[in-house]
Amino acid sequence: MGELYLMPATRTAGAVDTAAVPDIAGAAAAAMRAEGLKPYAWENGGGHTYAPHRHAYHKVLYCTRGSIRFDLPDEGQSVTLVAGDRLDLEPGTAHAAFVGPDGVACLEAPR
């Protein structure tokens, strides 16, 4: 039997339907709370960067405004989120982040 490979990062495009939901942050927070998560909000201006780092927990993140790109150096991949998108990042996954030109607002929670 083959070995199961877990993707270190999973992007769910349009996890919150921005065309149908006027309050993206409220809908994302409700979805997170329904999973038993305790989300917190953060935001950055355009061009802000985060150096590569890892977390010991599963990270769940919704982009509620703007855009952000996560680079996964160990996988040689990038994942870009826009408002309404969700990112699930497995524990121990190296990632750097680059905020888009118009800034970003996110909700995040550890699992």
Short mmCIF file of the C-alpha atoms (twelve columns), coordinates in Angstrom:
data_MODEL
# 
_entry.id   MODEL 
# 
loop_
_atom_site.group_PDB 
_atom_site.id 
_atom_site.type_symbol 
_atom_site.label_atom_id 
_atom_site.label_alt_id 
_atom_site.label_comp_id 
_atom_site.label_asym_id 
_atom_site.label_seq_id 
_atom_site.Cartn_x 
_atom_site.Cartn_y 
_atom_site.Cartn_z 
_atom_site.pdbx_PDB_model_num 
ATOM 1   C CA . MET A 1   0.000   0.000  0.000  1 
ATOM 2   C CA . GLY A 2   1.342   3.463  -0.922 1 
ATOM 3   C CA . GLU A 3   2.270   6.151  1.523  1 
ATOM 4   C CA . LEU A 4   -0.325  8.864  2.115  1 
ATOM 5   C CA . TYR A 5   1.012   12.328 1.313  1 
ATOM 6   C CA . LEU A 6   -0.656  15.277 3.014  1 
ATOM 7   C CA . MET A 7   -0.497  18.555 1.143  1 
ATOM 8   C CA . PRO A 8   1.236   21.068 3.416  1 
ATOM 9   C CA . ALA A 9   -1.029  23.902 2.261  1 
ATOM 10  C CA . THR A 10  -4.569  23.755 0.938  1 
ATOM 11  C CA . ARG A 11  -6.208  26.823 -0.605 1 
ATOM 12  C CA . THR A 12  -9.998  26.853 -0.794 1 
ATOM 13  C CA . ALA A 13  -10.870 29.547 -3.320 1 
ATOM 14  C CA . GLY A 14  -14.116 31.336 -2.557 1 
ATOM 15  C CA . ALA A 15  -14.677 29.613 0.781  1 
ATOM 16  C CA . VAL A 16  -16.806 32.675 1.497  1 
ATOM 17  C CA . ASP A 17  -18.854 33.761 -1.533 1 
ATOM 18  C CA . THR A 18  -17.952 37.448 -1.676 1 
ATOM 19  C CA . ALA A 19  -20.708 38.154 -4.222 1 
ATOM 20  C CA . ALA A 20  -23.424 36.792 -1.933 1 
ATOM 21  C CA . VAL A 21  -22.106 37.774 1.506  1 
ATOM 22  C CA . PRO A 22  -21.639 41.467 2.325  1 
ATOM 23  C CA . ASP A 23  -19.789 40.755 5.598  1 
ATOM 24  C CA . ILE A 24  -16.906 38.487 4.570  1 
ATOM 25  C CA . ALA A 25  -15.190 38.715 7.959  1 
ATOM 26  C CA . GLY A 26  -18.415 37.880 9.808  1 
ATOM 27  C CA . ALA A 27  -19.112 34.865 7.582  1 
ATOM 28  C CA . ALA A 28  -15.525 33.604 7.901  1 
ATOM 29  C CA . ALA A 29  -15.587 34.034 11.691 1 
ATOM 30  C CA . ALA A 30  -18.878 32.114 11.908 1 
ATOM 31  C CA . ALA A 31  -17.449 29.283 9.781  1 
ATOM 32  C CA . MET A 32  -14.360 29.101 11.979 1 
ATOM 33  C CA . ARG A 33  -16.376 29.109 15.203 1 
ATOM 34  C CA . ALA A 34  -18.574 26.322 13.769 1 
ATOM 35  C CA . GLU A 35  -15.362 24.252 13.534 1 
ATOM 36  C CA . GLY A 36  -14.580 24.980 17.185 1 
ATOM 37  C CA . LEU A 37  -11.865 27.515 16.305 1 
ATOM 38  C CA . LYS A 38  -11.249 30.836 18.032 1 
ATOM 39  C CA . PRO A 39  -10.345 33.296 15.268 1 
ATOM 40  C CA . TYR A 40  -8.500  36.558 15.700 1 
ATOM 41  C CA . ALA A 41  -8.161  39.376 13.179 1 
ATOM 42  C CA . TRP A 42  -5.025  41.034 11.850 1 
ATOM 43  C CA . GLU A 43  -4.136  43.282 8.938  1 
ATOM 44  C CA . ASN A 44  -1.130  44.805 7.207  1 
ATOM 45  C CA . GLY A 45  -0.507  47.539 4.674  1 
ATOM 46  C CA . GLY A 46  0.604   46.843 1.135  1 
ATOM 47  C CA . GLY A 47  4.080   45.396 0.690  1 
ATOM 48  C CA . HIS A 48  4.452   44.051 4.229  1 
ATOM 49  C CA . THR A 49  6.474   40.827 4.396  1 
ATOM 50  C CA . TYR A 50  6.930   37.974 6.848  1 
ATOM 51  C CA . ALA A 51  10.213  36.053 6.794  1 
ATOM 52  C CA . PRO A 52  10.084  32.252 6.461  1 
ATOM 53  C CA . HIS A 53  8.918   30.577 9.662  1 
ATOM 54  C CA . ARG A 54  6.999   27.522 10.935 1 
ATOM 55  C CA . HIS A 55  4.229   26.872 13.438 1 
ATOM 56  C CA . ALA A 56  3.762   23.777 15.601 1 
ATOM 57  C CA . TYR A 57  -0.005  23.932 14.983 1 
ATOM 58  C CA . HIS A 58  -2.374  23.617 12.021 1 
ATOM 59  C CA . LYS A 59  -3.019  27.181 10.836 1 
ATOM 60  C CA . VAL A 60  -6.440  28.137 9.436  1 
ATOM 61  C CA . LEU A 61  -6.592  31.533 7.736  1 
ATOM 62  C CA . TYR A 62  -9.265  33.420 5.797  1 
ATOM 63  C CA . CYS A 63  -8.388  36.454 3.693  1 
ATOM 64  C CA . THR A 64  -11.206 38.942 4.279  1 
ATOM 65  C CA . ARG A 65  -9.849  41.943 2.326  1 
ATOM 66  C CA . GLY A 66  -7.023  42.536 -0.135 1 
ATOM 67  C CA . SER A 67  -4.514  39.825 -0.997 1 
ATOM 68  C CA . ILE A 68  -1.553  37.896 0.393  1 
ATOM 69  C CA . ARG A 69  0.869   35.386 -1.109 1 
ATOM 70  C CA . PHE A 70  2.337   32.552 0.923  1 
ATOM 71  C CA . ASP A 71  5.589   31.062 -0.363 1 
ATOM 72  C CA . LEU A 72  6.363   27.482 0.676  1 
ATOM 73  C CA . PRO A 73  10.134  27.196 0.181  1 
ATOM 74  C CA . ASP A 74  10.387  23.476 0.994  1 
ATOM 75  C CA . GLU A 75  7.769   22.672 -1.667 1 
ATOM 76  C CA . GLY A 76  8.823   25.305 -4.218 1 
ATOM 77  C CA . GLN A 77  5.215   26.530 -4.353 1 
ATOM 78  C CA . SER A 78  3.283   29.733 -3.793 1 
ATOM 79  C CA . VAL A 79  -0.345  30.180 -2.764 1 
ATOM 80  C CA . THR A 80  -2.109  33.505 -3.314 1 
ATOM 81  C CA . LEU A 81  -5.253  34.370 -1.377 1 
ATOM 82  C CA . VAL A 82  -7.809  37.064 -2.144 1 
ATOM 83  C CA . ALA A 83  -10.894 38.062 -0.174 1 
ATOM 84  C CA . GLY A 84  -13.054 35.031 0.566  1 
ATOM 85  C CA . ASP A 85  -10.249 32.452 0.218  1 
ATOM 86  C CA . ARG A 86  -9.162  30.058 2.960  1 
ATOM 87  C CA . LEU A 87  -5.745  28.564 3.659  1 
ATOM 88  C CA . ASP A 88  -5.099  25.466 5.766  1 
ATOM 89  C CA . LEU A 89  -1.428  25.066 6.609  1 
ATOM 90  C CA . GLU A 90  -0.172  21.837 8.161  1 
ATOM 91  C CA . PRO A 91  1.994   22.018 11.320 1 
ATOM 92  C CA . GLY A 92  5.699   22.491 10.661 1 
ATOM 93  C CA . THR A 93  5.257   23.842 7.115  1 
ATOM 94  C CA . ALA A 94  7.822   26.541 6.322  1 
ATOM 95  C CA . HIS A 95  6.134   29.618 4.880  1 
ATOM 96  C CA . ALA A 96  6.852   33.262 4.129  1 
ATOM 97  C CA . ALA A 97  4.156   35.824 3.353  1 
ATOM 98  C CA . PHE A 98  3.948   38.871 1.101  1 
ATOM 99  C CA . VAL A 99  1.028   41.299 1.381  1 
ATOM 100 C CA . GLY A 100 -0.419  42.579 -1.898 1 
ATOM 101 C CA . PRO A 101 -0.235  46.252 -2.937 1 
ATOM 102 C CA . ASP A 102 -3.635  47.145 -1.460 1 
ATOM 103 C CA . GLY A 103 -2.963  45.567 1.931  1 
ATOM 104 C CA . VAL A 104 -4.684  42.610 3.556  1 
ATOM 105 C CA . ALA A 105 -7.039  41.754 6.407  1 
ATOM 106 C CA . CYS A 106 -7.257  38.186 7.688  1 
ATOM 107 C CA . LEU A 107 -8.882  36.005 10.302 1 
ATOM 108 C CA . GLU A 108 -6.646  33.297 11.686 1 
ATOM 109 C CA . ALA A 109 -6.871  30.493 14.230 1 
ATOM 110 C CA . PRO A 110 -4.767  27.529 15.339 1 
ATOM 111 C CA . ARG A 111 -6.344  24.088 15.152 1 
# 
